[in-house]
């Protein structure tokens, strides 16, 4: 982008991929879908900076999985972006 910083859309896309992997790790064979996503852009990361991205599951319930993703500048450990994504578990069909 014109500011030579990591594009917000790229941050959101990476956050979704990491959160999806985190949710998949605890979901077992249950199907789920993304219902909510919120990202806070706390400070810009310049192009060329290495980032560390960590995803975790905050809550795993019968019908919901809540995840958190943090982006930190590798050199300083400073938090740049944080996301919270909520996945809704599909109900098991009964016949």
Residue, then its C-alpha position, 0 to 999 in steps of 0.5 A: x500500500x502507499x504507506x509501506x505497511x502490512x495491508x489490513x486485508x492481508x492481516x484479516x486473511x492471515x488471522x482467519x487462516x490461523x484461527x481456522x487451524x486453531x478451531x480445527x484442532x479442537x473441533x474433532x469431526x464436527x463441522x463449523x463456520x465463521x460467524x464473527x470476526x473482529x480485528x484491532x489494528x494497534x500499530x502498523x508493521x512496516x513492509x519487510x518486518x518479520x511478524x510472529x503470529x499466534x492463534x489460540x482457542x479461548x473457548x470450546x463449547x457445544x455450539x461455539x468455538x472462540x479464537x484469538x490471534x495475535x500479531x507481534x513484531x518479531x524484533x521487539x515483541x510489540x503487539x501490532x494486530x489482534x483478532x477475535x474470531x467466533x466459529x459456530x458448530x453445525x448441529x448434528x442432524x438427527x433422523 
